[in-house]
Amino acid sequence: MLRVKHFQFRFKTQSIRHRRQQSVQPPSRLTIRFNESYIGLISQIKYCRKQTSKDHLEQTFQFPPTYETFLRERLQINDQGQLFVLRPFDYELFQTITFQFHCLILEQQNGGMNLTRVNRTEDIQLIIDDINDEPPHWIMDEPYQYGTYFGYVEKSARPETPVFRFKAFDPDTTSKLTYEIVYGDKNLFHLSSDGTLTTHSNQQLLSPMYNLTVRAIDLNSQVPSMARSTEAHLLIRTDRFEPKFYREKYIFNVSEYTQPSTIIGIIRAKSYSTTSENLRYFLQQPMTGGTQTVLQSGSMSGGGGDMYEFKIDETEGSIKILKMLRYSDHHNNNTKYFTGKIILFNERIFCEW
C-alpha cells in the first residue's frame, strides 16, 4: 500500500513538471511566403486563439527597429490567431525578414486564479516574391538640360554610325527592357533593343538638328500602367556646337565650419568636338547692375563687399572654398549665385550654405 502511494505521488509530480515545461518553450520558426502585392490572410497561428470568453489573450510582435513602422502598418493578428497583410509589401525594400511573435493566454479559474495555458515565442520569417510592378527609369550619364539630352553626328555619317546610347533601369527581377522611338524620323535613325541609336540610311543629314522622343518598355511588366518609362527627349546636332554641362544647375550645401581648401563640389561638362582634356572651367560672378567681377586663376568672391571666396580647378572642374564662411553674418542672404563658364557656354551654378 505504501508502495502504491509513493508511485502515485511521483506520477503527479512528474505530470506537473511536464506541464510547466510545456508552458514556456524555446522559439520555433514559422515561414510564410507571398508576393509583394498580396493583401489578405497569410497564416493562422492556431495555438494563439481564444477558446472561451474567460481567456485573457496577449499577442506581441517584436520587429527589427529599421522596419518596425513599415511592418506595424501592414501586419495584424486577431483573437483567432489569423495573421493578415493589410497593405502591399515592397520587394525592392527587402526580400525576406524575420521577427518574433509572442503569445500568452491566461485562463481564469474559479476563485480568481489564472492558469497559464499558452506562453510561447515563435520566429516568423516572411519571404516576399517579386511582382513586376516598377516602371523603368532613365540612368544616362549624359548632359541633360531643360528636359533634353544632346547628341552629335556628322551630316555625312555612314549607316549604323552610333549617335547616342539610351540606358534605363528597372528594379524588378523579371524585367526585360527594350526601347522605341515615339516621335522622330525613323527613316534616318534606328534604335536597337539595347538602346543604341544609329544612323539608318545613306541619306545625308541636311538639317542642322533633329529631335527624337524615346521610351523604355518592360516587356515582362505585370502592371500595364507601369510598363513604360517617362519620355526622353534627344536633340541631335549635325553642326559644331558648344559644350554642355551635365546639369542645368549645381547646388552645393556648405557648412560654415567647412575648412579652407575643402572641395565642395565638382562641375562636369562634355564637348562634342574635342576631348574632355581640352576643356577649361572658370567661375565668374553673375551680372548685377551691368557689372561683374572676375578674378584671376579662376578664383572669385561674392558681391556686396563680402570676402567669401571660391576657386575652381580649370581642368578638373572641382570647386574649393578659400575662406571659412560665417552664417551669422549673412543669415538673411545665405545663398551665393555664380556663373560657371566653359569655353563659350555659360551656365549658372548655385552655392548654398
C-alpha positions as CSV (number, residue, x, y, z in Angstrom):
1,M,0.0,0.0,0.0
2,L,2.8,2.4,0.8
3,R,4.5,1.5,-2.4
4,V,1.4,2.4,-4.4
5,K,1.0,5.8,-2.7
6,H,4.7,6.5,-3.4
7,F,4.1,5.7,-7.1
8,Q,1.1,8.0,-7.3
9,F,2.9,10.9,-5.7
10,R,5.8,10.6,-8.2
11,F,3.4,10.4,-11.2
12,K,1.7,13.6,-10.1
13,T,4.9,15.4,-9.5
14,Q,6.3,14.4,-13.0
15,S,3.0,15.5,-14.6
16,I,3.1,18.9,-13.1
17,R,6.7,19.3,-14.0
18,H,5.9,18.3,-17.6
19,R,3.1,20.8,-17.8
20,R,5.3,23.6,-16.6
21,Q,7.9,22.7,-19.2
22,Q,5.3,22.8,-21.9
23,S,4.1,26.3,-20.9
24,V,7.4,28.0,-21.8
25,Q,9.0,26.6,-25.0
26,P,12.1,27.8,-27.0
27,P,11.2,29.7,-30.2
28,S,10.2,27.7,-33.2
29,R,10.0,29.1,-36.7
30,L,7.1,29.8,-39.0
31,T,7.9,30.6,-42.6
32,I,5.3,32.4,-44.8
33,R,5.7,33.2,-48.4
34,F,3.6,35.6,-50.5
35,N,4.0,38.1,-53.3
36,E,4.6,41.8,-52.6
37,S,1.1,42.9,-53.9
38,Y,-0.9,40.4,-51.8
39,I,-3.4,41.6,-49.3
40,G,-5.3,39.2,-47.0
41,L,-4.9,36.2,-44.7
42,I,-1.4,34.7,-44.9
43,S,-1.4,32.3,-41.9
44,Q,-3.4,31.1,-38.9
45,I,-1.4,30.6,-35.6
46,K,-3.8,28.0,-34.1
47,Y,-2.2,27.8,-30.7
48,C,-2.8,31.6,-30.2
49,R,-6.5,32.0,-30.2
50,K,-9.3,32.5,-27.7
51,Q,-11.2,29.4,-26.8
52,T,-13.5,30.7,-24.1
53,S,-14.7,34.1,-23.0
54,K,-12.7,33.8,-19.9
55,D,-9.4,33.7,-21.8
56,H,-7.0,36.6,-21.4
57,L,-5.0,36.9,-24.7
58,E,-1.8,38.9,-25.3
59,Q,-0.2,38.9,-28.7
60,T,3.1,40.8,-29.2
61,F,5.3,41.4,-32.2
62,Q,9.0,42.3,-31.9
63,F,10.0,43.8,-35.2
64,P,13.5,44.9,-36.3
65,P,13.8,48.6,-35.5
66,T,14.6,49.6,-39.1
67,Y,11.3,48.3,-40.4
68,E,9.1,48.5,-37.3
69,T,6.8,51.3,-38.6
70,F,6.6,49.6,-42.0
71,L,5.6,46.2,-40.6
72,R,3.2,47.5,-38.0
73,E,1.3,49.3,-40.8
74,R,1.0,46.1,-42.7
75,L,0.6,43.1,-40.3
76,Q,-2.3,42.4,-38.0
77,I,-3.4,39.3,-36.0
78,N,-6.9,38.8,-34.5
79,D,-8.0,36.8,-31.4
80,Q,-8.5,33.7,-33.6
81,G,-4.8,33.7,-34.5
82,Q,-5.4,34.8,-38.1
83,L,-2.4,36.8,-39.4
84,F,-3.3,39.3,-42.1
85,V,-1.5,41.6,-44.6
86,L,-3.2,45.0,-44.7
87,R,-1.1,46.8,-47.3
88,P,1.2,45.7,-50.1
89,F,4.9,45.0,-49.3
90,D,7.8,46.2,-51.4
91,Y,10.2,43.6,-52.8
92,E,12.7,46.3,-53.6
93,L,12.8,47.3,-49.9
94,F,13.6,43.8,-48.7
95,Q,13.1,40.2,-49.9
96,T,13.0,38.4,-46.5
97,I,12.6,39.5,-42.9
98,T,12.4,37.7,-39.6
99,F,10.8,38.9,-36.4
100,Q,9.5,37.4,-33.1
101,F,5.9,36.7,-32.1
102,H,4.9,36.1,-28.5
103,C,1.6,34.6,-27.4
104,L,0.3,34.5,-23.8
105,I,-3.1,33.0,-22.9
106,L,-4.3,33.1,-19.3
107,E,-7.3,31.1,-18.4
108,Q,-9.4,32.4,-15.5
109,Q,-10.2,29.7,-12.9
110,N,-12.9,29.6,-10.3
111,G,-11.8,31.6,-7.3
112,G,-10.0,34.2,-9.4
113,M,-6.8,32.2,-10.1
114,N,-5.3,32.4,-13.6
115,L,-3.8,29.4,-15.3
116,T,-1.2,29.9,-18.0
117,R,-2.4,27.8,-20.9
118,V,0.0,29.2,-23.6
119,N,3.3,31.1,-23.2
120,R,5.1,30.7,-26.4
121,T,7.5,32.7,-28.6
122,E,7.9,32.0,-32.3
123,D,10.2,33.3,-35.0
124,I,8.2,34.3,-38.1
125,Q,10.1,34.6,-41.4
126,L,8.4,36.4,-44.3
127,I,9.7,35.7,-47.8
128,I,8.5,38.3,-50.3
129,D,8.2,37.3,-54.0
130,D,8.7,40.0,-56.7
131,I,5.9,41.3,-58.8
132,N,6.9,43.1,-61.9
133,D,5.3,46.4,-61.0
134,E,8.0,49.0,-61.2
135,P,8.4,51.3,-64.2
136,P,11.8,51.7,-66.0
137,H,13.7,54.9,-65.3
138,W,16.5,56.6,-67.2
139,I,20.1,56.4,-66.0
140,M,22.0,58.0,-68.8
141,D,25.2,59.8,-67.6
142,E,24.9,62.4,-70.3
143,P,24.5,66.2,-70.4
144,Y,20.8,67.0,-69.5
145,Q,19.3,70.4,-69.6
146,Y,15.8,71.7,-69.6
147,G,14.4,68.2,-70.2
148,T,16.7,67.4,-73.2
149,Y,19.7,65.2,-73.8
150,F,22.2,66.0,-76.5
151,G,23.8,64.0,-79.3
152,Y,26.1,64.8,-82.3
153,V,26.6,63.1,-85.6
154,E,28.2,64.4,-88.9
155,K,26.0,65.2,-91.8
156,S,27.8,62.7,-94.0
157,A,27.8,59.9,-91.5
158,R,27.5,56.4,-92.9
159,P,24.7,54.0,-92.0
160,E,25.0,52.4,-88.5
161,T,27.1,55.3,-87.1
162,P,26.5,55.5,-83.4
163,V,24.7,58.7,-82.3
164,F,23.6,58.1,-78.7
165,R,23.1,55.3,-76.1
166,F,19.8,55.3,-74.2
167,K,20.0,53.5,-70.8
168,A,17.2,52.6,-68.5
169,F,17.0,50.6,-65.3
170,D,14.1,48.5,-63.9
171,P,14.5,47.2,-60.3
172,D,12.1,44.2,-61.0
173,T,14.0,40.9,-61.2
174,T,12.0,39.7,-64.2
175,S,12.2,42.8,-66.2
176,K,13.1,42.7,-69.9
177,L,13.8,46.1,-71.4
178,T,13.6,47.4,-75.0
179,Y,13.4,50.8,-76.5
180,E,11.2,52.6,-79.0
181,I,11.1,55.9,-80.9
182,V,7.9,57.6,-80.1
183,Y,8.5,60.7,-82.2
184,G,11.2,61.4,-84.8
185,D,12.4,60.3,-88.2
186,K,12.7,56.5,-88.2
187,N,13.9,56.6,-91.8
188,L,17.1,58.5,-90.7
189,F,17.7,56.9,-87.3
190,H,17.4,53.4,-85.9
191,L,17.0,52.4,-82.2
192,S,18.1,48.9,-81.3
193,S,16.6,46.9,-78.5
194,D,19.7,47.6,-76.2
195,G,19.1,51.4,-76.6
196,T,21.8,52.2,-79.2
197,L,20.8,54.9,-81.6
198,T,22.5,54.8,-85.0
199,T,22.0,56.4,-88.4
200,H,19.8,54.3,-90.6
201,S,20.3,55.1,-94.3
202,N,22.7,56.6,-96.9
203,Q,20.6,59.7,-97.0
204,Q,22.6,62.8,-96.0
205,L,21.5,64.6,-92.9
206,L,20.6,68.0,-94.3
207,S,19.1,69.6,-91.2
208,P,21.4,71.2,-88.5
209,M,19.3,69.4,-85.8
210,Y,16.9,66.6,-85.3
211,N,14.5,65.9,-82.4
212,L,13.7,62.4,-81.1
213,T,11.5,61.2,-78.3
214,V,12.2,57.7,-76.9
215,R,10.6,55.4,-74.3
216,A,11.9,52.4,-72.5
217,I,9.5,49.5,-72.2
218,D,9.5,46.5,-69.9
219,L,8.1,43.6,-71.9
220,N,7.5,41.5,-68.8
221,S,5.6,44.0,-66.8
222,Q,2.6,42.6,-65.0
223,V,1.1,46.1,-64.5
224,P,0.3,47.7,-67.8
225,S,0.4,51.3,-66.4
226,M,4.0,50.6,-65.1
227,A,5.4,49.1,-68.3
228,R,6.7,52.3,-69.9
229,S,9.2,54.9,-68.7
230,T,8.8,58.6,-69.0
231,E,9.7,60.0,-72.4
232,A,13.3,61.1,-73.0
233,H,13.9,63.9,-75.5
234,L,17.1,63.9,-77.5
235,L,18.4,66.9,-79.6
236,I,20.8,65.7,-82.3
237,R,23.1,68.3,-83.8
238,T,24.9,67.9,-87.1
239,D,27.0,71.0,-86.9
240,R,29.6,72.1,-84.4
241,F,28.1,73.3,-81.1
242,E,29.2,74.4,-77.7
243,P,30.0,72.1,-74.8
244,K,27.1,71.2,-72.5
245,F,27.1,70.9,-68.7
246,Y,25.8,67.7,-67.3
247,R,23.2,69.5,-65.2
248,E,21.1,72.6,-65.6
249,K,22.4,73.9,-62.2
250,Y,24.6,72.7,-59.5
251,I,23.6,73.1,-55.8
252,F,26.3,72.7,-53.1
253,N,25.4,72.8,-49.4
254,V,28.3,74.2,-47.5
255,S,28.6,74.3,-43.7
256,E,30.0,77.5,-42.0
257,Y,32.6,75.1,-40.4
258,T,33.9,73.9,-43.7
259,Q,37.7,74.4,-43.7
260,P,39.6,76.3,-46.4
261,S,40.9,74.3,-49.3
262,T,38.0,71.8,-49.0
263,I,36.4,70.7,-52.3
264,I,32.7,71.4,-52.0
265,G,31.7,70.0,-55.4
266,I,32.6,69.2,-59.0
267,I,31.3,70.7,-62.2
268,R,31.2,68.5,-65.3
269,A,30.8,69.3,-69.0
270,K,31.0,67.4,-72.3
271,S,32.4,68.6,-75.6
272,Y,31.1,67.3,-78.9
273,S,34.0,68.4,-80.9
274,T,37.0,67.7,-78.7
275,T,38.2,65.6,-75.8
276,S,37.5,66.4,-72.1
277,E,41.2,67.1,-71.6
278,N,40.8,70.2,-73.8
279,L,38.0,71.7,-71.7
280,R,38.7,74.6,-69.2
281,Y,36.4,75.7,-66.4
282,F,36.0,79.2,-65.0
283,L,33.9,80.9,-62.3
284,Q,32.6,84.4,-62.6
285,Q,30.1,86.5,-60.7
286,P,26.7,86.9,-62.4
287,M,25.7,90.1,-63.9
288,T,24.5,92.6,-61.3
289,G,23.5,96.1,-62.4
290,G,25.5,95.8,-65.6
291,T,28.8,94.9,-63.8
292,Q,30.5,91.7,-62.9
293,T,33.7,90.7,-61.1
294,V,36.0,88.0,-62.4
295,L,39.2,87.2,-60.5
296,Q,42.4,85.7,-61.9
297,S,43.2,82.0,-61.9
298,G,39.5,81.0,-61.6
299,S,39.0,82.4,-58.1
300,M,36.1,84.7,-57.3
301,S,34.5,86.4,-54.4
302,G,30.8,87.2,-53.8
303,G,29.4,90.7,-54.3
304,G,28.4,93.3,-51.7
305,G,31.9,93.7,-50.3
306,D,32.0,90.3,-48.6
307,M,35.2,88.2,-48.5
308,Y,33.7,84.8,-49.3
309,E,36.0,83.3,-51.9
310,F,35.9,80.2,-54.1
311,K,38.2,78.7,-56.7
312,I,37.7,76.2,-59.4
313,D,40.3,73.9,-60.9
314,E,40.4,74.8,-64.6
315,T,41.0,71.3,-65.8
316,E,39.0,69.1,-63.3
317,G,36.1,71.4,-62.5
318,S,36.4,70.9,-58.8
319,I,35.4,73.9,-56.6
320,K,37.3,74.7,-53.4
321,I,36.4,77.1,-50.6
322,L,39.2,79.5,-49.8
323,K,37.9,81.0,-46.5
324,M,35.6,79.9,-43.8
325,L,32.0,81.1,-44.1
326,R,30.1,82.8,-41.3
327,Y,26.4,82.1,-41.4
328,S,25.6,84.7,-38.7
329,D,26.9,87.5,-40.9
330,H,24.5,86.7,-43.7
331,H,21.7,84.8,-42.2
332,N,19.2,86.7,-44.4
333,N,21.1,86.0,-47.6
334,N,22.9,82.7,-47.2
335,T,22.8,81.8,-50.9
336,K,25.5,82.7,-53.4
337,Y,24.9,82.6,-57.1
338,F,27.8,82.2,-59.5
339,T,28.1,81.7,-63.3
340,G,30.2,78.8,-64.5
341,K,31.9,79.2,-67.8
342,I,33.4,76.6,-70.1
343,I,34.7,77.5,-73.5
344,L,31.8,79.6,-74.9
345,F,29.0,78.2,-72.9
346,N,27.7,79.8,-69.7
347,E,25.7,78.0,-67.0
348,R,24.6,79.2,-63.6
349,I,26.0,77.4,-60.5
350,F,24.4,77.7,-57.1
351,C,26.4,77.6,-53.9
352,E,24.3,77.3,-50.7
353,W,25.2,77.3,-47.1
